[in-house]
Structures are given as C-alpha cells and as structure tokens.
Amino acid sequence: MDSTFERIVEILREKCELDESVPITMDTTFKDIDLDSLSVVEIALECEDEFGIQIDVEEPPQTMGAFVELVESLLEA
C-alpha cells in the first residue's frame, strides 16, 4: 500500500500535470512547484475524496510535509 505522501504526490502530479522530472519532497512548498491558491484548493478537494476526510482550505499548509501531516491527523481522527 502506498504511503500517504506517495498518494498525495500522485494526485498532485495528475491534477497539475507535473511529470516525474519535477522533484517533490516533504520540504517542497506549493510555491516551489508553481501552484496558486486555486490549485491548492483543488488538490485538497481531491484528497478529501481520496481519503474520505474534510480539509479546511481557509489556511492550507504551505509545504508537502505539513499537508501530509494534516491529512494523516485527519485520518486518525
């Protein structure tokens, strides 16, 4: 089974059309990969569907690591 990080990266690559040459790590910010706030909201909505959770998009996390931590904390709730 894929890790939460790997599943989120897969969603991100698919929705934002990022190929494998774009490095994405836990320290990557959404700004690093040129995502605007609307794209971040779209990713959050996709993750809600994928993981069956509710993400507060009023103040989305700024890094992939923070986003993964948020998703994992919501999964545990």
HTML snippet that shows the backbone in 3Dmol.js (N, CA, C, O; Angstrom):
<script src="https://3Dmol.org/build/3Dmol-min.js"></script>
<div id="view" style="width:600px;height:400px;position:relative"></div>
<script>
const pdb = `
ATOM      1  N   MET A   1       0.843  -1.191   0.000  1.00  0.00           N
ATOM      2  CA  MET A   1       0.000   0.000   0.000  1.00  0.00           C
ATOM      3  C   MET A   1       0.887   1.254   0.000  1.00  0.00           C
ATOM      4  O   MET A   1       1.882   1.317   0.723  1.00  0.00           O
ATOM      5  N   ASP A   2       0.525   2.228  -0.801  1.00  0.00           N
ATOM      6  CA  ASP A   2       1.287   3.466  -0.888  1.00  0.00           C
ATOM      7  C   ASP A   2       1.167   4.269   0.396  1.00  0.00           C
ATOM      8  O   ASP A   2       0.153   4.209   1.090  1.00  0.00           O
ATOM      9  N   SER A   3       2.208   5.014   0.699  1.00  0.00           N
ATOM     10  CA  SER A   3       2.155   5.904   1.853  1.00  0.00           C
ATOM     11  C   SER A   3       1.256   7.092   1.522  1.00  0.00           C
ATOM     12  O   SER A   3       0.948   7.353   0.359  1.00  0.00           O
ATOM     13  N   THR A   4       0.846   7.799   2.558  1.00  0.00           N
ATOM     14  CA  THR A   4       0.024   8.994   2.361  1.00  0.00           C
ATOM     15  C   THR A   4       0.752   9.980   1.457  1.00  0.00           C
ATOM     16  O   THR A   4       0.155  10.542   0.539  1.00  0.00           O
ATOM     17  N   PHE A   5       2.043  10.191   1.714  1.00  0.00           N
ATOM     18  CA  PHE A   5       2.837  11.107   0.897  1.00  0.00           C
ATOM     19  C   PHE A   5       2.805  10.692  -0.572  1.00  0.00           C
ATOM     20  O   PHE A   5       2.566  11.525  -1.445  1.00  0.00           O
ATOM     21  N   GLU A   6       3.044   9.413  -0.849  1.00  0.00           N
ATOM     22  CA  GLU A   6       3.073   8.934  -2.236  1.00  0.00           C
ATOM     23  C   GLU A   6       1.710   9.116  -2.914  1.00  0.00           C
ATOM     24  O   GLU A   6       1.647   9.480  -4.088  1.00  0.00           O
ATOM     25  N   ARG A   7       0.635   8.868  -2.188  1.00  0.00           N
ATOM     26  CA  ARG A   7      -0.696   9.037  -2.759  1.00  0.00           C
ATOM     27  C   ARG A   7      -0.986  10.503  -3.067  1.00  0.00           C
ATOM     28  O   ARG A   7      -1.576  10.822  -4.100  1.00  0.00           O
ATOM     29  N   ILE A   8      -0.567  11.400  -2.159  1.00  0.00           N
ATOM     30  CA  ILE A   8      -0.785  12.830  -2.395  1.00  0.00           C
ATOM     31  C   ILE A   8       0.053  13.312  -3.574  1.00  0.00           C
ATOM     32  O   ILE A   8      -0.431  14.090  -4.396  1.00  0.00           O
ATOM     33  N   VAL A   9       1.301  12.863  -3.666  1.00  0.00           N
ATOM     34  CA  VAL A   9       2.155  13.245  -4.797  1.00  0.00           C
ATOM     35  C   VAL A   9       1.532  12.764  -6.109  1.00  0.00           C
ATOM     36  O   VAL A   9       1.548  13.486  -7.106  1.00  0.00           O
ATOM     37  N   GLU A  10       0.989  11.559  -6.106  1.00  0.00           N
ATOM     38  CA  GLU A  10       0.336  11.028  -7.299  1.00  0.00           C
ATOM     39  C   GLU A  10      -0.839  11.917  -7.720  1.00  0.00           C
ATOM     40  O   GLU A  10      -0.995  12.227  -8.901  1.00  0.00           O
ATOM     41  N   ILE A  11      -1.654  12.321  -6.760  1.00  0.00           N
ATOM     42  CA  ILE A  11      -2.781  13.217  -7.042  1.00  0.00           C
ATOM     43  C   ILE A  11      -2.260  14.544  -7.580  1.00  0.00           C
ATOM     44  O   ILE A  11      -2.777  15.069  -8.566  1.00  0.00           O
ATOM     45  N   LEU A  12      -1.247  15.074  -6.937  1.00  0.00           N
ATOM     46  CA  LEU A  12      -0.660  16.349  -7.335  1.00  0.00           C
ATOM     47  C   LEU A  12      -0.128  16.285  -8.759  1.00  0.00           C
ATOM     48  O   LEU A  12      -0.403  17.171  -9.567  1.00  0.00           O
ATOM     49  N   ARG A  13       0.626  15.251  -9.067  1.00  0.00           N
ATOM     50  CA  ARG A  13       1.186  15.110 -10.421  1.00  0.00           C
ATOM     51  C   ARG A  13       0.078  14.989 -11.466  1.00  0.00           C
ATOM     52  O   ARG A  13       0.163  15.583 -12.541  1.00  0.00           O
ATOM     53  N   GLU A  14      -0.953  14.221 -11.145  1.00  0.00           N
ATOM     54  CA  GLU A  14      -2.042  14.019 -12.099  1.00  0.00           C
ATOM     55  C   GLU A  14      -2.843  15.297 -12.327  1.00  0.00           C
ATOM     56  O   GLU A  14      -3.087  15.686 -13.469  1.00  0.00           O
ATOM     57  N   LYS A  15      -3.249  15.943 -11.248  1.00  0.00           N
ATOM     58  CA  LYS A  15      -4.106  17.131 -11.350  1.00  0.00           C
ATOM     59  C   LYS A  15      -3.374  18.337 -11.913  1.00  0.00           C
ATOM     60  O   LYS A  15      -3.965  19.141 -12.634  1.00  0.00           O
ATOM     61  N   CYS A  16      -2.107  18.470 -11.594  1.00  0.00           N
ATOM     62  CA  CYS A  16      -1.340  19.650 -12.010  1.00  0.00           C
ATOM     63  C   CYS A  16      -0.434  19.372 -13.192  1.00  0.00           C
ATOM     64  O   CYS A  16       0.348  20.227 -13.609  1.00  0.00           O
ATOM     65  N   GLU A  17      -0.547  18.168 -13.726  1.00  0.00           N
ATOM     66  CA  GLU A  17       0.235  17.770 -14.891  1.00  0.00           C
ATOM     67  C   GLU A  17       1.735  17.977 -14.676  1.00  0.00           C
ATOM     68  O   GLU A  17       2.433  18.529 -15.527  1.00  0.00           O
ATOM     69  N   LEU A  18       2.208  17.522 -13.519  1.00  0.00           N
ATOM     70  CA  LEU A  18       3.643  17.583 -13.210  1.00  0.00           C
ATOM     71  C   LEU A  18       4.263  16.239 -13.539  1.00  0.00           C
ATOM     72  O   LEU A  18       3.793  15.208 -13.060  1.00  0.00           O
ATOM     73  N   ASP A  19       5.311  16.234 -14.347  1.00  0.00           N
ATOM     74  CA  ASP A  19       5.935  14.953 -14.671  1.00  0.00           C
ATOM     75  C   ASP A  19       6.955  14.575 -13.610  1.00  0.00           C
ATOM     76  O   ASP A  19       7.216  15.334 -12.677  1.00  0.00           O
ATOM     77  N   GLU A  20       7.512  13.418 -13.768  1.00  0.00           N
ATOM     78  CA  GLU A  20       8.440  12.855 -12.775  1.00  0.00           C
ATOM     79  C   GLU A  20       9.719  13.672 -12.632  1.00  0.00           C
ATOM     80  O   GLU A  20      10.433  13.525 -11.639  1.00  0.00           O
ATOM     81  N   SER A  21      10.021  14.528 -13.603  1.00  0.00           N
ATOM     82  CA  SER A  21      11.248  15.320 -13.525  1.00  0.00           C
ATOM     83  C   SER A  21      11.135  16.447 -12.494  1.00  0.00           C
ATOM     84  O   SER A  21      12.145  17.027 -12.096  1.00  0.00           O
ATOM     85  N   VAL A  22       9.911  16.757 -12.063  1.00  0.00           N
ATOM     86  CA  VAL A  22       9.706  17.792 -11.044  1.00  0.00           C
ATOM     87  C   VAL A  22       9.847  17.130  -9.672  1.00  0.00           C
ATOM     88  O   VAL A  22       9.006  16.316  -9.288  1.00  0.00           O
ATOM     89  N   PRO A  23      10.901  17.473  -8.933  1.00  0.00           N
ATOM     90  CA  PRO A  23      11.099  16.827  -7.631  1.00  0.00           C
ATOM     91  C   PRO A  23      10.085  17.326  -6.603  1.00  0.00           C
ATOM     92  O   PRO A  23       9.851  18.527  -6.474  1.00  0.00           O
ATOM     93  N   ILE A  24       9.490  16.384  -5.877  1.00  0.00           N
ATOM     94  CA  ILE A  24       8.552  16.729  -4.811  1.00  0.00           C
ATOM     95  C   ILE A  24       8.992  15.969  -3.564  1.00  0.00           C
ATOM     96  O   ILE A  24       9.029  14.739  -3.546  1.00  0.00           O
ATOM     97  N   THR A  25       9.323  16.727  -2.526  1.00  0.00           N
ATOM     98  CA  THR A  25       9.743  16.141  -1.249  1.00  0.00           C
ATOM     99  C   THR A  25       8.834  16.685  -0.154  1.00  0.00           C
ATOM    100  O   THR A  25       7.943  17.493  -0.417  1.00  0.00           O
ATOM    101  N   MET A  26       9.067  16.237   1.064  1.00  0.00           N
ATOM    102  CA  MET A  26       8.282  16.734   2.193  1.00  0.00           C
ATOM    103  C   MET A  26       8.539  18.220   2.428  1.00  0.00           C
ATOM    104  O   MET A  26       7.705  18.902   3.024  1.00  0.00           O
ATOM    105  N   ASP A  27       9.680  18.730   1.968  1.00  0.00           N
ATOM    106  CA  ASP A  27      10.018  20.147   2.153  1.00  0.00           C
ATOM    107  C   ASP A  27       9.555  21.036   1.005  1.00  0.00           C
ATOM    108  O   ASP A  27       9.665  22.259   1.088  1.00  0.00           O
ATOM    109  N   THR A  28       9.041  20.439  -0.057  1.00  0.00           N
ATOM    110  CA  THR A  28       8.579  21.197  -1.213  1.00  0.00           C
ATOM    111  C   THR A  28       7.391  22.071  -0.821  1.00  0.00           C
ATOM    112  O   THR A  28       6.444  21.603  -0.188  1.00  0.00           O
ATOM    113  N   THR A  29       7.454  23.346  -1.205  1.00  0.00           N
ATOM    114  CA  THR A  29       6.294  24.216  -0.992  1.00  0.00           C
ATOM    115  C   THR A  29       5.454  24.212  -2.256  1.00  0.00           C
ATOM    116  O   THR A  29       5.932  23.872  -3.339  1.00  0.00           O
ATOM    117  N   PHE A  30       4.204  24.595  -2.101  1.00  0.00           N
ATOM    118  CA  PHE A  30       3.340  24.664  -3.277  1.00  0.00           C
ATOM    119  C   PHE A  30       3.830  25.748  -4.229  1.00  0.00           C
ATOM    120  O   PHE A  30       3.652  25.651  -5.443  1.00  0.00           O
ATOM    121  N   LYS A  31       4.446  26.772  -3.668  1.00  0.00           N
ATOM    122  CA  LYS A  31       5.018  27.830  -4.498  1.00  0.00           C
ATOM    123  C   LYS A  31       6.194  27.305  -5.324  1.00  0.00           C
ATOM    124  O   LYS A  31       6.393  27.722  -6.465  1.00  0.00           O
ATOM    125  N   ASP A  32       6.982  26.377  -4.733  1.00  0.00           N
ATOM    126  CA  ASP A  32       8.129  25.785  -5.444  1.00  0.00           C
ATOM    127  C   ASP A  32       7.702  25.131  -6.757  1.00  0.00           C
ATOM    128  O   ASP A  32       8.451  25.128  -7.734  1.00  0.00           O
ATOM    129  N   ILE A  33       6.492  24.580  -6.764  1.00  0.00           N
ATOM    130  CA  ILE A  33       6.021  23.881  -7.970  1.00  0.00           C
ATOM    131  C   ILE A  33       4.948  24.694  -8.700  1.00  0.00           C
ATOM    132  O   ILE A  33       4.143  24.163  -9.465  1.00  0.00           O
ATOM    133  N   ASP A  34       4.969  26.010  -8.433  1.00  0.00           N
ATOM    134  CA  ASP A  34       4.127  26.983  -9.135  1.00  0.00           C
ATOM    135  C   ASP A  34       2.624  26.720  -9.023  1.00  0.00           C
ATOM    136  O   ASP A  34       1.885  26.873  -9.996  1.00  0.00           O
ATOM    137  N   LEU A  35       2.180  26.324  -7.829  1.00  0.00           N
ATOM    138  CA  LEU A  35       0.746  26.143  -7.619  1.00  0.00           C
ATOM    139  C   LEU A  35       0.161  27.400  -6.983  1.00  0.00           C
ATOM    140  O   LEU A  35       0.678  27.906  -5.988  1.00  0.00           O
ATOM    141  N   ASP A  36      -0.921  27.891  -7.571  1.00  0.00           N
ATOM    142  CA  ASP A  36      -1.601  29.029  -6.971  1.00  0.00           C
ATOM    143  C   ASP A  36      -2.623  28.528  -5.955  1.00  0.00           C
ATOM    144  O   ASP A  36      -2.799  27.321  -5.791  1.00  0.00           O
ATOM    145  N   SER A  37      -3.291  29.445  -5.282  1.00  0.00           N
ATOM    146  CA  SER A  37      -4.218  29.054  -4.214  1.00  0.00           C
ATOM    147  C   SER A  37      -5.377  28.214  -4.739  1.00  0.00           C
ATOM    148  O   SER A  37      -5.847  27.318  -4.039  1.00  0.00           O
ATOM    149  N   LEU A  38      -5.845  28.483  -5.948  1.00  0.00           N
ATOM    150  CA  LEU A  38      -6.930  27.688  -6.521  1.00  0.00           C
ATOM    151  C   LEU A  38      -6.482  26.245  -6.749  1.00  0.00           C
ATOM    152  O   LEU A  38      -7.240  25.309  -6.494  1.00  0.00           O
ATOM    153  N   SER A  39      -5.267  26.066  -7.222  1.00  0.00           N
ATOM    154  CA  SER A  39      -4.735  24.716  -7.433  1.00  0.00           C
ATOM    155  C   SER A  39      -4.613  23.963  -6.118  1.00  0.00           C
ATOM    156  O   SER A  39      -4.889  22.765  -6.054  1.00  0.00           O
ATOM    157  N   VAL A  40      -4.198  24.669  -5.063  1.00  0.00           N
ATOM    158  CA  VAL A  40      -4.076  24.034  -3.754  1.00  0.00           C
ATOM    159  C   VAL A  40      -5.443  23.581  -3.259  1.00  0.00           C
ATOM    160  O   VAL A  40      -5.571  22.497  -2.690  1.00  0.00           O
ATOM    161  N   VAL A  41      -6.464  24.406  -3.471  1.00  0.00           N
ATOM    162  CA  VAL A  41      -7.832  24.031  -3.084  1.00  0.00           C
ATOM    163  C   VAL A  41      -8.276  22.803  -3.871  1.00  0.00           C
ATOM    164  O   VAL A  41      -8.880  21.893  -3.303  1.00  0.00           O
ATOM    165  N   GLU A  42      -7.986  22.766  -5.161  1.00  0.00           N
ATOM    166  CA  GLU A  42      -8.352  21.609  -5.983  1.00  0.00           C
ATOM    167  C   GLU A  42      -7.662  20.337  -5.495  1.00  0.00           C
ATOM    168  O   GLU A  42      -8.273  19.269  -5.465  1.00  0.00           O
ATOM    169  N   ILE A  43      -6.396  20.451  -5.115  1.00  0.00           N
ATOM    170  CA  ILE A  43      -5.665  19.299  -4.579  1.00  0.00           C
ATOM    171  C   ILE A  43      -6.302  18.851  -3.264  1.00  0.00           C
ATOM    172  O   ILE A  43      -6.471  17.655  -3.025  1.00  0.00           O
ATOM    173  N   ALA A  44      -6.653  19.820  -2.413  1.00  0.00           N
ATOM    174  CA  ALA A  44      -7.294  19.492  -1.136  1.00  0.00           C
ATOM    175  C   ALA A  44      -8.612  18.756  -1.371  1.00  0.00           C
ATOM    176  O   ALA A  44      -8.910  17.785  -0.676  1.00  0.00           O
ATOM    177  N   LEU A  45      -9.397  19.209  -2.339  1.00  0.00           N
ATOM    178  CA  LEU A  45     -10.673  18.548  -2.641  1.00  0.00           C
ATOM    179  C   LEU A  45     -10.461  17.130  -3.157  1.00  0.00           C
ATOM    180  O   LEU A  45     -11.210  16.219  -2.803  1.00  0.00           O
ATOM    181  N   GLU A  46      -9.454  16.945  -3.983  1.00  0.00           N
ATOM    182  CA  GLU A  46      -9.135  15.606  -4.475  1.00  0.00           C
ATOM    183  C   GLU A  46      -8.722  14.692  -3.324  1.00  0.00           C
ATOM    184  O   GLU A  46      -9.107  13.524  -3.276  1.00  0.00           O
ATOM    185  N   CYS A  47      -7.936  15.237  -2.402  1.00  0.00           N
ATOM    186  CA  CYS A  47      -7.506  14.449  -1.249  1.00  0.00           C
ATOM    187  C   CYS A  47      -8.688  14.124  -0.335  1.00  0.00           C
ATOM    188  O   CYS A  47      -8.741  13.045   0.255  1.00  0.00           O
ATOM    189  N   GLU A  48      -9.622  15.045  -0.221  1.00  0.00           N
ATOM    190  CA  GLU A  48     -10.828  14.758   0.559  1.00  0.00           C
ATOM    191  C   GLU A  48     -11.545  13.541  -0.011  1.00  0.00           C
ATOM    192  O   GLU A  48     -11.944  12.638   0.725  1.00  0.00           O
ATOM    193  N   ASP A  49     -11.702  13.529  -1.325  1.00  0.00           N
ATOM    194  CA  ASP A  49     -12.358  12.391  -1.983  1.00  0.00           C
ATOM    195  C   ASP A  49     -11.551  11.108  -1.819  1.00  0.00           C
ATOM    196  O   ASP A  49     -12.109  10.053  -1.516  1.00  0.00           O
ATOM    197  N   GLU A  50     -10.251  11.198  -2.018  1.00  0.00           N
ATOM    198  CA  GLU A  50      -9.372  10.030  -1.959  1.00  0.00           C
ATOM    199  C   GLU A  50      -9.335   9.407  -0.563  1.00  0.00           C
ATOM    200  O   GLU A  50      -9.370   8.185  -0.417  1.00  0.00           O
ATOM    201  N   PHE A  51      -9.263  10.262   0.462  1.00  0.00           N
ATOM    202  CA  PHE A  51      -9.068   9.776   1.823  1.00  0.00           C
ATOM    203  C   PHE A  51     -10.342   9.780   2.672  1.00  0.00           C
ATOM    204  O   PHE A  51     -10.341   9.254   3.785  1.00  0.00           O
ATOM    205  N   GLY A  52     -11.438  10.371   2.154  1.00  0.00           N
ATOM    206  CA  GLY A  52     -12.683  10.420   2.920  1.00  0.00           C
ATOM    207  C   GLY A  52     -12.589  11.321   4.140  1.00  0.00           C
ATOM    208  O   GLY A  52     -13.062  10.966   5.219  1.00  0.00           O
ATOM    209  N   ILE A  53     -11.974  12.497   3.968  1.00  0.00           N
ATOM    210  CA  ILE A  53     -11.777  13.437   5.072  1.00  0.00           C
ATOM    211  C   ILE A  53     -12.267  14.817   4.658  1.00  0.00           C
ATOM    212  O   ILE A  53     -12.600  15.037   3.494  1.00  0.00           O
ATOM    213  N   GLN A  54     -12.311  15.752   5.615  1.00  0.00           N
ATOM    214  CA  GLN A  54     -12.625  17.162   5.360  1.00  0.00           C
ATOM    215  C   GLN A  54     -11.392  17.990   5.673  1.00  0.00           C
ATOM    216  O   GLN A  54     -10.873  17.928   6.788  1.00  0.00           O
ATOM    217  N   ILE A  55     -10.920  18.760   4.713  1.00  0.00           N
ATOM    218  CA  ILE A  55      -9.742  19.607   4.899  1.00  0.00           C
ATOM    219  C   ILE A  55     -10.194  21.062   4.905  1.00  0.00           C
ATOM    220  O   ILE A  55     -10.918  21.498   4.010  1.00  0.00           O
ATOM    221  N   ASP A  56      -9.763  21.810   5.920  1.00  0.00           N
ATOM    222  CA  ASP A  56     -10.053  23.238   5.993  1.00  0.00           C
ATOM    223  C   ASP A  56      -9.125  23.961   5.021  1.00  0.00           C
ATOM    224  O   ASP A  56      -7.919  24.052   5.249  1.00  0.00           O
ATOM    225  N   VAL A  57      -9.702  24.471   3.941  1.00  0.00           N
ATOM    226  CA  VAL A  57      -8.871  25.123   2.921  1.00  0.00           C
ATOM    227  C   VAL A  57      -8.736  26.627   3.139  1.00  0.00           C
ATOM    228  O   VAL A  57      -8.145  27.330   2.319  1.00  0.00           O
ATOM    229  N   GLU A  58      -9.285  27.113   4.247  1.00  0.00           N
ATOM    230  CA  GLU A  58      -9.120  28.539   4.562  1.00  0.00           C
ATOM    231  C   GLU A  58      -7.642  28.878   4.761  1.00  0.00           C
ATOM    232  O   GLU A  58      -7.172  29.921   4.307  1.00  0.00           O
ATOM    233  N   GLU A  59      -6.916  27.991   5.442  1.00  0.00           N
ATOM    234  CA  GLU A  59      -5.488  28.184   5.654  1.00  0.00           C
ATOM    235  C   GLU A  59      -4.752  26.892   5.343  1.00  0.00           C
ATOM    236  O   GLU A  59      -4.350  26.167   6.253  1.00  0.00           O
ATOM    237  N   PRO A  60      -4.577  26.603   4.064  1.00  0.00           N
ATOM    238  CA  PRO A  60      -3.912  25.347   3.702  1.00  0.00           C
ATOM    239  C   PRO A  60      -2.440  25.361   4.089  1.00  0.00           C
ATOM    240  O   PRO A  60      -1.816  26.422   4.130  1.00  0.00           O
ATOM    241  N   PRO A  61      -1.885  24.191   4.373  1.00  0.00           N
ATOM    242  CA  PRO A  61      -0.453  24.096   4.686  1.00  0.00           C
ATOM    243  C   PRO A  61       0.387  24.612   3.526  1.00  0.00           C
ATOM    244  O   PRO A  61      -0.052  24.606   2.376  1.00  0.00           O
ATOM    245  N   GLN A  62       1.588  25.056   3.838  1.00  0.00           N
ATOM    246  CA  GLN A  62       2.467  25.629   2.820  1.00  0.00           C
ATOM    247  C   GLN A  62       3.446  24.634   2.215  1.00  0.00           C
ATOM    248  O   GLN A  62       3.954  24.855   1.116  1.00  0.00           O
ATOM    249  N   THR A  63       3.720  23.528   2.932  1.00  0.00           N
ATOM    250  CA  THR A  63       4.662  22.529   2.420  1.00  0.00           C
ATOM    251  C   THR A  63       3.962  21.182   2.270  1.00  0.00           C
ATOM    252  O   THR A  63       2.911  20.933   2.861  1.00  0.00           O
ATOM    253  N   MET A  64       4.568  20.340   1.475  1.00  0.00           N
ATOM    254  CA  MET A  64       4.025  18.988   1.322  1.00  0.00           C
ATOM    255  C   MET A  64       4.041  18.247   2.653  1.00  0.00           C
ATOM    256  O   MET A  64       3.098  17.522   2.971  1.00  0.00           O
ATOM    257  N   GLY A  65       5.100  18.422   3.428  1.00  0.00           N
ATOM    258  CA  GLY A  65       5.204  17.761   4.720  1.00  0.00           C
ATOM    259  C   GLY A  65       4.060  18.149   5.646  1.00  0.00           C
ATOM    260  O   GLY A  65       3.457  17.294   6.295  1.00  0.00           O
ATOM    261  N   ALA A  66       3.766  19.443   5.702  1.00  0.00           N
ATOM    262  CA  ALA A  66       2.660  19.920   6.546  1.00  0.00           C
ATOM    263  C   ALA A  66       1.324  19.410   6.020  1.00  0.00           C
ATOM    264  O   ALA A  66       0.428  19.084   6.799  1.00  0.00           O
ATOM    265  N   PHE A  67       1.192  19.343   4.710  1.00  0.00           N
ATOM    266  CA  PHE A  67      -0.048  18.849   4.112  1.00  0.00           C
ATOM    267  C   PHE A  67      -0.237  17.365   4.433  1.00  0.00           C
ATOM    268  O   PHE A  67      -1.337  16.937   4.782  1.00  0.00           O
ATOM    269  N   VAL A  68       0.832  16.589   4.315  1.00  0.00           N
ATOM    270  CA  VAL A  68       0.782  15.156   4.636  1.00  0.00           C
ATOM    271  C   VAL A  68       0.430  14.966   6.111  1.00  0.00           C
ATOM    272  O   VAL A  68      -0.397  14.118   6.449  1.00  0.00           O
ATOM    273  N   GLU A  69       1.053  15.751   6.986  1.00  0.00           N
ATOM    274  CA  GLU A  69       0.754  15.658   8.419  1.00  0.00           C
ATOM    275  C   GLU A  69      -0.712  15.975   8.694  1.00  0.00           C
ATOM    276  O   GLU A  69      -1.346  15.317   9.519  1.00  0.00           O
ATOM    277  N   LEU A  70      -1.249  16.973   8.011  1.00  0.00           N
ATOM    278  CA  LEU A  70      -2.657  17.337   8.173  1.00  0.00           C
ATOM    279  C   LEU A  70      -3.563  16.187   7.757  1.00  0.00           C
ATOM    280  O   LEU A  70      -4.485  15.823   8.487  1.00  0.00           O
ATOM    281  N   VAL A  71      -3.302  15.614   6.583  1.00  0.00           N
ATOM    282  CA  VAL A  71      -4.112  14.502   6.094  1.00  0.00           C
ATOM    283  C   VAL A  71      -4.029  13.322   7.061  1.00  0.00           C
ATOM    284  O   VAL A  71      -5.049  12.720   7.395  1.00  0.00           O
ATOM    285  N   GLU A  72      -2.821  12.993   7.508  1.00  0.00           N
ATOM    286  CA  GLU A  72      -2.669  11.859   8.423  1.00  0.00           C
ATOM    287  C   GLU A  72      -3.364  12.100   9.755  1.00  0.00           C
ATOM    288  O   GLU A  72      -3.917  11.168  10.338  1.00  0.00           O
ATOM    289  N   SER A  73      -3.347  13.342  10.248  1.00  0.00           N
ATOM    290  CA  SER A  73      -4.035  13.640  11.516  1.00  0.00           C
ATOM    291  C   SER A  73      -5.542  13.532  11.339  1.00  0.00           C
ATOM    292  O   SER A  73      -6.238  13.106  12.261  1.00  0.00           O
ATOM    293  N   LEU A  74      -6.056  13.906  10.180  1.00  0.00           N
ATOM    294  CA  LEU A  74      -7.493  13.793   9.919  1.00  0.00           C
ATOM    295  C   LEU A  74      -7.905  12.346   9.741  1.00  0.00           C
ATOM    296  O   LEU A  74      -9.023  11.965  10.089  1.00  0.00           O
ATOM    297  N   LEU A  75      -7.000  11.534   9.197  1.00  0.00           N
ATOM    298  CA  LEU A  75      -7.293  10.106   9.047  1.00  0.00           C
ATOM    299  C   LEU A  75      -7.381   9.412  10.401  1.00  0.00           C
ATOM    300  O   LEU A  75      -8.135   8.454  10.570  1.00  0.00           O
ATOM    301  N   GLU A  76      -6.608   9.903  11.357  1.00  0.00           N
ATOM    302  CA  GLU A  76      -6.587   9.292  12.696  1.00  0.00           C
ATOM    303  C   GLU A  76      -7.768   9.741  13.549  1.00  0.00           C
ATOM    304  O   GLU A  76      -8.109   9.090  14.537  1.00  0.00           O
ATOM    305  N   ALA A  77      -8.393  10.861  13.164  1.00  0.00           N
ATOM    306  CA  ALA A  77      -9.493  11.429  13.964  1.00  0.00           C
ATOM    307  C   ALA A  77     -10.755  10.580  13.888  1.00  0.00           C
ATOM    308  O   ALA A  77     -11.766  10.920  14.502  1.00  0.00           O
TER     309      ALA A  77
END
`;
const viewer = $3Dmol.createViewer("view");
viewer.addModel(pdb, "pdb");
viewer.setStyle({}, {cartoon: {color: "spectrum"}});
viewer.zoomTo();
viewer.render();
</script>
